[in-house]
Amino acid sequence: MYKESLVFPGATVGDGAASATGFQALDALYSFVAAIELTPSVAVHCQDREGRVRFWNSTCAAVFGVPTPEALGQPLDKLVEHVGNGDFDSMIEQIWRTGVAPAPRDWEVRLRDGGRRWMYSSHFPVVHDGVTQQVFCMEFDISDRHMLEDSLQHAGRVFNNAHNAMLVLDADQHVLALNRAFTELSGLQKDAVVGKPAPGLFGIIDERAETRTDAKTAAGAEAAQLRRVWHSAASQGHWEGELAVVRGDGQSSPVWLALTAIREPAGIVNSYVAVLTDISERKAVEQRARHQAEHDALTGLPNRVLFLDRLQQALAKVKRQHNRFALMFLDLDNFKGINDNHGHHAGDAVLQQVALRLTQCVRGVDTVCRLGGDEFVVLLADSGGADQAAHVATTIMGALAQPMHASGQELRLTVSIGIAICPNDGEDEDTLLRHADAAMYHAKQNGRSAFQFFSADMNAHVQARVQLENQLRAALINGEFVLEYQPEIDMASGHVVAAEALIRWRHPQRGLLLPGDFLAVAEDCGLAVPIGNWVLHEACRQAKVWRDGGLGMTVAVNLSASQFIDHLFIDTVDHALLSTGLPADALELEVTEAVIMRGDAATGATMTALTERGVHLTVDDFGTGYSSLSWLRRFPLSKLKIDRSFVDDIVSDPNEAGMIPAIIAVARSLKLKVLAEGVETDEQLRFLVEHGCDEYQGYIAAPPALVPNFTVRLR
């Protein structure tokens, strides 16, 4: 069949020599085709001048899906369509025209069933008597190879256009290839990376870098961690985590690295693939959140959280290197007065200026922290000891003593500083903080505007104070407070016109304690307001009992400054009056000159609200402060109480006693009554009567008592 299909037109047996030559060529071709037929991987076919198939071997039938009987005599382009058919037709036409075989090439063909294949084809003419008789084709099915090449090219395009940065490394972790995303991420070009060791391109993300004080130790830890990353990938086949890629400009970018080891069938690692995801935005968000969590919103200084972290590092370094550091506890003196007199905006502005000045007084390795309110802590790293700490404390006191400006005003303040040295004064966080706080407390006790080093005696004193605070809280809950009352007597009639409520503490172990034993601590620890509110309510209750018994007198209650400025104070007074049924005009509230000197709108509003209700207002301990006539005119007051120190001077220092007539004259000009407290002798009483004092109280009449004597008359 094959031989008959290859007979050339005009080459018949009877043609003599020419015919013999033609048959020799056909025989040779037939032998060649028969040999090709034994090679199933080679598809062989030929076509005549009309493009009809004259030969079609079994491999053609298998590859193109057309049996040989169906193929013979059919136009080739009906059996197999060459994609880019114009190129194919031009090539065949050129063979017929020139008789020259073109170079082999790849062709994509479409089969009758719609399938596609890639063929590597060699076309050449079969020439007889100088004339091309047929076009012979030998081709190999290279579809699998082409698919592999396509896959490789596709993989290459995916690799180079991937959103994530990628590296291919050899078994020794040297870079073999990188994609465009890696260049964009790192700023490093191919020539600067290929062949280089990949571990050198990475670093550790140190999220606590700003807290590190030992660069050498940190560098060693980074190298060790990077070695663990590569060892883990090699031993376990994969590692994922956060690293930093070192950029061409020396900076670093945080990435999520997925590092995978590629193994040979024998299990030996022959390469690695590293996929890097840029996490800069996420880390920036985390860093902002961490900064907010670890820094004071007002001053930008580290807060307690970050400070304790740095303190732990300093303690660890002391254990390793046996060095020292100093811890300084700072408290601004009388800062509350700035808030009270100038408003919280002014107070905030002062705190910001304090923070700036503190950071300017220390080194970069030191830490300045705001614990809250007006409390700051300074950690002096690698301190030279007490001398260096004293020098820094002096520098800080000088810096903060300079005028500060807030709300258009020039303000001045001082600071009290307590200093503890590690390890001398403690080797753990709590002990050092407690001891520095104890030293600061003693600096305040000794006159403020000073620094004080910790000592064991201070600690004992502070422990006693803390114990007293806890006992005060328990006393308020357990009802251990009681009130004693001291009569206030009218000079003219000798009758008791009022009773001053004086708090006492029935201490379970120490017995009856006077206000001087505990009120200052109550003020410092925030108990002055709840204790004062209890006094107010209890005094109103007792006064109502007296009035119901026919004693028409007022009750006088002392107010602390913190109680008076409490935003719920007016509500507290209303509740005390309403719940006890005491008329407002039977209540007298005593405020200090310090409250009067606030002179702000809030003070005036509170006083006005009280007097509108009928409550009387008295200035207690008058003469010990710095109030002036102009200040006193501003407020609706009822009475001045002359401080007992002036009454004592009547006998001991007659010259100072001359202040009493002046105070009485001031009160008269303001239409205020005058009461002298602490009267103990007949001489004092006669002096006060002679100079027109309106009322008095003291032991000469009656001491404070739970059940006062209201039948006392003027002696």
C-alpha positions in Angstrom: 0.0 0.0 0.0 2.8 2.4 0.9 4.7 1.6 -2.2 1.8 2.2 -4.5 1.0 5.5 -2.9 4.5 6.7 -3.6 4.5 6.1 -7.4 5.4 9.4 -9.2 3.4 10.5 -12.2 5.2 9.7 -15.4 7.6 7.3 -13.7 6.4 4.0 -15.1 8.2 0.8 -15.7 8.3 1.1 -19.5 10.2 4.3 -19.6 13.7 2.8 -20.2 16.7 4.3 -18.4 14.6 7.1 -16.9 12.1 4.6 -15.6 14.8 2.5 -14.1 16.3 5.5 -12.3 12.8 6.4 -11.0 12.2 3.0 -9.7 15.6 2.9 -8.0 14.7 6.2 -6.2 11.3 4.7 -5.2 12.9 1.5 -4.0 15.3 3.5 -1.9 12.6 5.7 -0.5 10.4 2.7 0.1 13.2 1.0 2.1 13.8 4.2 4.0 10.1 4.5 4.8 9.9 0.9 5.9 12.8 1.6 8.3 11.0 4.7 9.6 7.9 2.6 10.1 9.8 0.6 12.7 10.3 3.8 14.7 6.9 4.6 16.2 8.0 8.0 17.5 8.4 9.4 14.0 5.3 10.5 12.1 5.9 10.3 8.3 3.6 11.6 5.6 3.8 13.2 2.2 1.6 15.2 -0.1 1.4 15.8 -3.8 1.1 19.0 -5.8 -2.6 19.2 -5.0 -1.9 18.8 -1.3 -3.4 15.3 -1.1 -1.9 12.8 1.2 0.1 10.1 -0.5 1.7 8.4 2.5 0.5 8.2 6.1 2.3 5.9 8.5 0.9 4.3 11.6 2.5 7.0 13.9 0.6 9.7 11.9 -2.6 7.7 12.5 -1.9 7.5 16.2 -0.8 11.1 16.7 -3.4 12.8 14.5 -6.2 10.4 15.2 -6.9 9.6 11.5 -6.5 6.0 10.3 -4.3 5.5 7.2 -7.1 4.4 4.8 -9.0 7.5 5.7 -6.0 9.8 5.2 -4.8 8.6 1.9 -6.0 10.8 -1.0 -7.4 13.4 1.4 -6.2 17.1 1.4 -3.7 17.4 4.3 -5.3 20.6 5.6 -8.6 18.7 6.1 -6.8 16.2 8.4 -4.5 18.6 10.2 -4.7 22.3 10.5 -1.5 24.2 11.2 -2.1 27.1 13.5 -0.8 30.1 11.6 -1.9 28.4 8.4 -0.7 31.2 6.1 3.0 30.5 7.2 2.6 26.8 6.6 1.1 27.2 3.2 3.8 29.7 2.2 6.5 27.2 3.3 5.0 24.4 1.3 4.6 26.6 -1.7 8.2 27.6 -1.5 9.3 24.0 -1.4 7.4 23.3 -4.6 8.8 26.3 -6.2 12.4 26.1 -5.2 12.9 22.4 -4.5 14.8 23.4 -1.3 14.1 22.0 2.1 13.5 24.6 4.8 15.0 24.4 8.3 13.1 22.2 10.8 10.8 24.0 13.2 8.0 23.6 15.7 4.4 23.8 14.6 1.2 23.9 16.6 -1.5 21.8 14.9 -5.2 21.5 15.5 -6.7 18.0 15.0 -10.0 16.9 13.6 -11.4 16.3 17.1 -10.4 19.8 18.2 -7.3 18.7 20.1 -4.0 20.5 19.8 -0.5 19.2 19.5 3.0 20.6 19.0 5.1 18.9 16.3 8.8 19.3 15.4 8.7 19.0 11.6 11.2 18.5 8.8 9.8 19.0 5.3 11.8 18.2 2.2 11.0 17.7 -1.5 11.1 14.4 -3.4 12.6 15.4 -6.8 12.5 13.5 -10.1 14.1 14.7 -13.3 14.7 18.0 -11.5 11.1 18.4 -10.7 9.6 18.2 -7.2 7.1 15.3 -7.2 6.0 15.2 -3.6 6.7 17.0 -0.3 7.9 14.5 2.3 7.5 15.3 6.1 9.0 13.7 9.1 7.9 15.0 12.5 8.0 14.3 16.2 5.2 14.9 18.8 6.8 17.4 21.2 3.6 18.3 23.0 4.8 17.1 26.4 8.1 19.0 26.0 6.3 22.1 24.9 3.9 21.8 27.8 6.8 21.5 30.2 8.4 24.6 28.6 5.2 26.5 28.8 4.9 25.5 32.5 8.4 26.6 33.1 7.8 29.9 31.3 4.6 30.4 33.2 6.3 29.6 36.5 9.0 32.1 35.6 6.4 34.7 34.9 4.6 33.9 38.1 7.9 34.1 40.0 8.9 37.4 38.5 5.4 39.0 38.8 4.5 37.6 42.2 3.2 40.2 44.7 5.4 38.7 47.4 9.1 38.9 47.2 10.8 35.6 46.5 14.4 34.2 46.6 15.7 30.8 45.3 18.8 29.6 47.2 21.2 26.8 46.7 22.0 24.2 49.4 24.6 26.5 50.9 22.0 29.3 51.2 23.5 31.4 48.5 21.0 33.3 46.3 20.4 31.8 42.9 17.4 34.0 41.7 15.2 36.8 42.9 12.0 38.3 41.6 11.0 41.9 40.9 9.1 42.2 44.2 12.2 41.5 46.1 14.1 44.2 44.3 11.2 46.6 45.1 11.1 45.6 48.7 14.8 45.7 49.4 16.1 48.2 46.8 18.8 45.6 45.9 19.4 44.8 42.2 20.1 41.3 40.9 23.9 41.8 40.7 24.1 42.8 44.3 22.2 39.7 45.6 22.8 36.7 43.3 25.7 34.6 44.7 25.6 36.3 48.1 24.7 34.3 51.3 21.1 34.9 52.1 21.3 35.0 55.9 23.3 38.3 55.5 20.2 39.9 53.9 18.1 39.5 57.1 18.0 40.8 60.6 15.8 40.4 63.7 12.8 42.7 64.3 13.6 44.1 67.7 10.3 45.6 68.8 11.9 46.6 72.1 14.8 48.3 70.5 14.2 51.6 72.3 14.5 49.8 75.6 17.8 48.2 74.9 20.9 49.6 76.6 23.4 46.9 75.7 24.1 47.0 71.9 26.7 44.3 72.0 24.5 41.8 73.8 21.6 42.6 71.4 23.8 41.9 68.4 25.0 38.6 69.7 21.4 37.6 70.4 20.4 38.5 66.8 23.1 36.4 65.3 22.1 33.4 67.4 18.5 33.8 66.5 19.2 33.9 62.8 21.3 30.7 63.0 18.3 29.0 64.6 16.1 30.1 61.7 18.2 28.5 59.1 18.9 25.4 61.1 15.1 25.0 61.7 14.4 25.2 57.9 17.1 22.7 57.1 16.2 20.2 59.9 12.4 20.5 59.8 11.9 21.5 56.2 10.1 24.7 56.9 10.3 27.9 59.0 7.9 30.8 59.2 8.2 34.0 61.2 9.0 37.7 61.4 12.3 39.0 60.2 13.7 42.2 58.9 15.1 42.4 55.4 18.1 44.7 55.2 17.6 47.3 52.4 20.1 48.7 50.1 20.0 52.1 52.0 21.0 50.3 55.3 17.5 50.5 56.7 15.4 47.5 57.3 11.8 46.5 56.5 9.8 44.0 58.5 8.7 40.9 56.6 7.0 37.6 57.2 9.4 35.0 55.9 8.3 31.5 54.8 11.5 29.5 54.2 11.1 26.0 52.7 13.8 23.5 52.1 13.7 21.5 48.7 15.0 18.0 49.0 16.2 15.4 46.5 14.6 12.0 46.4 17.4 10.8 48.7 16.3 13.4 51.2 19.3 15.7 50.8 18.5 19.5 50.8 19.5 20.9 47.4 17.9 24.3 47.5 15.6 26.7 49.4 12.7 28.9 48.5 12.1 32.0 50.5 8.8 33.9 50.3 8.7 37.3 51.9 5.6 39.3 52.7 5.9 43.0 53.5 4.3 43.6 56.9 5.5 47.2 57.3 2.0 48.6 57.5 0.9 46.1 60.1 4.0 46.6 62.2 3.5 50.4 62.0 0.0 50.0 63.3 1.2 47.6 66.1 4.0 50.1 66.9 1.6 53.0 67.2 -0.6 50.9 69.5 2.4 49.8 71.5 3.6 53.4 71.8 0.2 54.5 73.0 0.1 51.6 75.5 3.6 52.4 76.8 3.7 56.2 76.8 1.9 58.9 78.6 -0.6 60.6 76.3 0.0 64.1 77.8 3.8 64.3 78.0 4.9 61.6 75.6 7.1 60.1 78.3 7.3 56.4 79.0 4.5 55.3 81.3 4.6 52.8 84.2 4.4 49.8 81.8 7.5 50.8 79.8 9.3 52.0 82.9 8.9 48.7 84.6 10.3 47.0 81.5 13.4 49.2 81.5 13.8 48.7 85.3 13.8 44.9 84.8 16.5 45.3 82.1 18.6 47.5 84.5 18.2 44.9 87.3 19.2 42.1 85.0 22.3 44.1 83.9 23.2 44.6 87.6 23.2 40.9 88.1 25.3 40.2 85.0 27.8 43.1 85.3 27.7 44.0 89.0 27.2 47.7 88.2 24.8 50.2 89.9 22.0 52.5 88.9 19.9 55.1 90.7 16.2 55.4 90.9 14.8 58.9 91.5 11.2 59.5 92.6 10.0 63.0 91.9 6.8 64.8 93.1 6.0 68.4 92.2 5.4 70.5 95.3 2.0 72.0 95.7 1.1 71.2 92.1 -2.5 70.8 93.1 -2.6 74.5 93.7 -1.8 75.2 90.1 -4.8 73.1 89.0 -7.1 74.6 91.6 -6.1 78.2 91.0 -5.4 78.3 87.3 -7.3 75.4 85.9 -6.4 72.0 84.5 -5.3 73.4 81.1 -2.6 75.3 82.9 -1.7 72.2 84.9 -1.3 70.1 81.8 0.9 72.8 80.1 3.1 72.8 83.2 3.4 69.0 83.2 4.5 69.1 79.5 7.2 71.7 80.3 8.3 69.6 83.3 8.6 66.5 81.1 10.7 68.4 78.5 13.0 69.9 81.2 13.5 66.5 82.8 14.6 64.8 79.6 17.1 67.6 79.0 18.7 67.0 82.4 19.6 63.3 81.8 21.5 61.3 79.2 20.0 59.3 76.3 20.6 56.0 78.1 18.6 57.2 81.1 14.8 56.9 81.4 12.3 59.6 82.4 8.8 58.3 83.2 5.5 59.9 84.2 3.8 57.5 86.7 0.6 59.7 86.8 -0.6 63.0 88.2 2.5 65.0 89.2 4.7 62.0 89.9 7.8 61.3 87.8 10.5 58.7 88.0 14.0 58.9 86.6 16.2 55.8 86.1 19.9 56.7 85.9 21.6 53.8 84.1 25.1 52.8 85.0 25.1 55.4 87.8 28.4 56.4 89.4 26.6 56.2 92.8 25.3 58.8 95.2 27.5 61.7 93.9 26.2 61.4 90.3 22.7 61.0 91.5 23.0 64.1 93.7 24.4 66.1 90.8 21.5 65.1 88.6 19.0 65.8 91.3 20.5 69.3 91.8 20.3 69.9 88.0 16.7 68.9 87.9 15.7 71.1 90.8 17.4 74.0 89.2 15.7 73.4 85.8 12.3 73.1 87.3 12.8 76.2 89.5 12.9 78.4 86.4 9.6 80.2 85.5 7.0 78.3 83.5 4.4 79.8 81.4 0.8 78.6 81.1 -2.5 80.3 80.2 -0.6 83.6 79.8 0.8 83.5 83.3 4.2 83.0 84.8 4.2 80.1 87.3 6.9 78.7 89.6 7.1 75.4 91.3 9.6 73.2 93.2 10.1 69.5 93.4 10.9 67.0 96.1 13.1 64.0 95.1 13.7 60.7 96.7 16.7 58.6 95.6 17.4 54.9 96.0 20.6 53.2 94.7 20.6 49.7 93.4 21.8 47.3 94.7 22.5 49.0 98.0 18.8 50.0 98.6 17.1 47.0 97.0 17.5 44.4 94.3 13.9 44.2 93.0 11.4 46.5 91.5 9.0 46.8 94.4 11.7 47.4 97.0 13.5 50.1 95.0 10.3 52.0 94.1 9.1 51.8 97.7 12.4 53.0 99.1 12.6 55.9 96.5 9.1 56.9 97.4 9.9 56.8 101.1 12.9 59.1 100.5 10.7 61.5 98.5 8.2 61.5 101.3 10.9 62.5 103.8 12.1 65.3 101.4 8.6 66.7 101.5 8.3 66.3 105.3 11.6 68.2 105.7 10.3 71.3 103.9 10.0 70.3 100.3 12.2 71.6 97.4 14.9 69.1 98.3 16.3 65.7 97.5 16.8 62.9 100.0 18.6 59.5 99.8 16.9 56.5 101.3 17.7 55.2 104.7 16.4 52.3 106.8 14.7 54.7 109.3 12.7 56.3 106.4 11.4 52.9 105.4 10.1 52.2 108.9 8.4 55.6 108.9 6.8 55.0 105.5 5.6 51.5 106.5 3.9 53.0 109.5 2.3 55.6 107.3 1.0 52.9 104.9 -0.4 51.0 107.8 -2.1 54.1 109.0 -3.7 54.6 105.6 -5.1 51.1 105.6 -6.4 51.5 109.1 -8.1 54.8 108.1 -10.0 53.0 105.3 -11.1 50.3 107.7 -12.1 53.0 110.3 -14.4 54.6 107.8 -16.1 51.3 107.0 -16.2 50.1 110.6 -17.6 53.4 112.1 -14.6 54.1 114.3 -14.9 57.9 114.0 -16.8 60.0 116.6 -17.5 63.7 117.0 -16.9 65.8 120.0 -18.4 69.3 120.3 -17.0 72.5 121.8 -19.4 75.3 122.6 -19.0 78.7 120.9 -20.2 81.4 123.4 -21.6 84.9 122.8 -19.6 87.5 124.7 -22.6 89.8 125.4 -25.1 87.2 126.7 -22.8 84.4 127.8 -25.1 81.9 126.0 -23.9 79.1 123.9 -24.8 80.0 120.3 -23.1 77.2 118.4 -21.1 74.1 118.8 -18.0 73.2 116.6 -17.9 69.5 115.6 -14.4 68.1 116.1 -13.6 64.6 114.8 -11.9 61.9 116.9 -10.8 58.4 116.0 -11.4 55.6 118.4 -8.4 53.5 117.3 -8.7 49.8 118.2 -5.1 49.7 119.5 -4.1 53.3 120.2 -7.2 54.7 121.8 -8.7 58.1 121.1 -6.8 60.0 118.4 -7.0 63.7 117.7 -7.2 65.1 114.1 -3.5 66.0 114.1 -2.7 62.3 114.3 -4.4 61.3 111.1 -6.1 64.0 109.0 -2.9 64.9 107.1 -2.6 61.3 106.0 -6.2 61.2 105.1 -5.7 64.2 102.9 -2.7 62.6 101.2 -4.4 59.3 100.5 -7.7 60.7 99.2 -9.9 60.0 102.3 -10.4 63.6 103.3 -13.6 63.9 101.2 -15.4 60.7 102.4 -14.4 61.4 106.0 -15.5 65.0 105.8 -18.8 64.0 104.3 -19.4 61.7 107.2 -18.6 64.5 109.6 -21.0 66.8 107.9 -23.9 64.4 107.9 -23.3 63.3 111.5 -23.0 66.9 112.8 -26.3 67.8 111.0 -28.0 64.8 112.6 -26.8 65.7 116.1 -27.8 69.4 115.6 -31.3 68.3 114.6 -31.5 66.3 117.8 -30.5 69.3 119.8 -33.0 71.6 118.1 -35.8 69.0 118.6 -34.8 69.2 122.3 -35.2 72.9 122.5 -31.6 74.0 121.9 -31.8 76.5 119.1 -28.1 76.7 118.2 -26.1 76.2 115.0 -23.4 73.5 114.4 -20.1 74.5 112.9 -18.3 72.0 110.6 -14.7 72.3 109.4 -14.1 71.7 105.7 -10.9 70.5 104.0 -9.8 72.2 100.8 -10.3 69.0 98.8 -13.8 68.6 100.2 -14.8 72.2 99.4 -13.6 71.9 95.7 -15.2 68.5 95.2 -17.7 68.8 92.3 -20.3 66.9 94.4 -20.0 69.1 97.5 -23.2 71.1 97.1 -25.1 67.9 96.5 -23.5 66.5 99.6 -24.6 69.5 101.7 -28.2 69.3 100.3 -28.4 65.6 101.1 -27.1 66.1 104.7 -29.7 68.8 105.3 -32.5 67.0 103.6 -31.9 63.6 105.2 -31.5 65.0 108.7 -34.2 67.7 108.5 -31.8 70.4 109.8 -32.6 73.9 108.6 -29.8 75.4 106.4 -29.5 78.4 108.7 -28.5 76.1 111.5 -25.4 75.0 109.7 -22.1 76.9 109.7 -19.3 75.8 107.4 -15.7 76.8 108.2 -13.2 77.3 105.4 -9.5 78.2 105.5 -7.9 81.3 104.1 -6.3 79.0 101.5 -9.7 78.3 100.0 -10.5 82.0 100.1 -7.3 82.8 98.3 -8.2 80.6 95.3 -10.4 83.4 94.3 -11.6 81.7 91.2 -15.1 81.6 89.7 -15.8 78.1 91.0 -15.0 79.2 94.6 -17.4 82.1 94.3 -20.1 80.0 92.8 -19.9 77.4 95.6 -20.1 80.1 98.3 -23.0 81.8 96.6 -24.9 78.5 96.3 -24.4 77.8 100.0 -25.5 81.3 101.2 -28.5 81.2 98.9 -29.6 78.1 100.8 -29.1 79.9 104.1 -25.8 78.2 105.2 -23.4 80.4 107.1 -19.7 80.7 106.0 -16.8 81.3 108.4 -13.1 81.9 107.7 -11.2 79.5 110.1 -7.8 80.3 111.6 -7.9 83.8 110.2 -4.6 85.7 110.2 -2.4 82.6 109.5 -2.7 83.0 105.7 -2.3 85.9 103.2 -5.9 86.9 102.5 -6.5 90.6 102.1 -9.5 92.9 102.6 -10.1 92.9 98.9 -10.3 89.1 98.8 -12.7 89.0 101.8 -15.1 91.5 100.2 -15.7 89.2 97.2 -17.4 86.4 99.2 -20.6 86.2 101.2 -19.0 85.4 104.6 -20.6 85.6 108.1 -17.7 85.3 110.6 -13.9 85.4 111.1 -12.3 83.0 113.6 -9.1 84.5 115.1 -6.4 81.8 115.1 -5.4 80.6 118.6 -1.8 81.7 118.0 -2.9 85.3 118.3 -4.8 84.6 121.5 -1.8 82.9 123.0 0.2 86.2 122.3 -2.1 88.2 124.5 -0.1 86.9 127.5 3.2 85.9 126.0 3.8 88.7 123.5 1.6 91.9 124.0 3.1 93.4 120.8 1.8 90.6 118.6 -1.5 90.7 120.5 -2.0 94.1 118.9 -3.1 92.2 115.8 -6.3 91.2 117.4 -7.9 94.7 117.5 -6.8 95.1 113.8 -8.5 91.9 112.8 -11.7 92.9 114.7 -11.6 96.3 112.9 -11.3 94.5 109.5 -14.3 92.3 110.4 -16.3 95.3 111.5 -15.7 97.0 108.2 -17.0 93.9 106.4 -19.9 93.5 108.8 -18.6 90.2 110.0 -18.7 88.7 113.4 -15.5 87.7 115.1 -14.8 84.6 117.2 -11.6 83.9 119.1 -10.6 80.3 119.6 -8.3 78.7 122.1 -9.2 81.0 125.0 -7.8 79.5 128.2 -7.2 82.3 130.8 -9.2 85.1 132.4 -6.6 87.6 131.1 -7.2 86.5 127.5 -11.0 86.7 127.9 -10.9 90.2 129.4 -8.6 91.4 126.5 -11.1 90.1 124.0 -14.1 91.6 125.7 -12.4 95.0 126.0 -11.6 95.0 122.2 -15.1 94.1 121.1 -14.7 90.4 120.2 -18.2 88.9 119.5 -17.7 85.2 120.5 -15.2 82.9 121.9 -14.5 79.2 122.5 -11.8 77.4 124.6 -11.1 75.4 127.6 -11.9 78.3 129.9 -15.5 77.7 129.0 -15.7 74.0 128.1 -13.4 71.4 126.5 -14.6 69.4 123.5 -16.9 66.6 124.6 -19.2 63.9 123.2 -22.0 65.5 125.3 -21.1 69.2 125.6 -22.2 71.5 128.4 -24.5 74.0 126.9 -25.2 75.8 130.2 -21.9 77.6 130.2 -22.1 81.3 130.7 -19.5 84.1 130.3 -17.1 84.3 133.2 
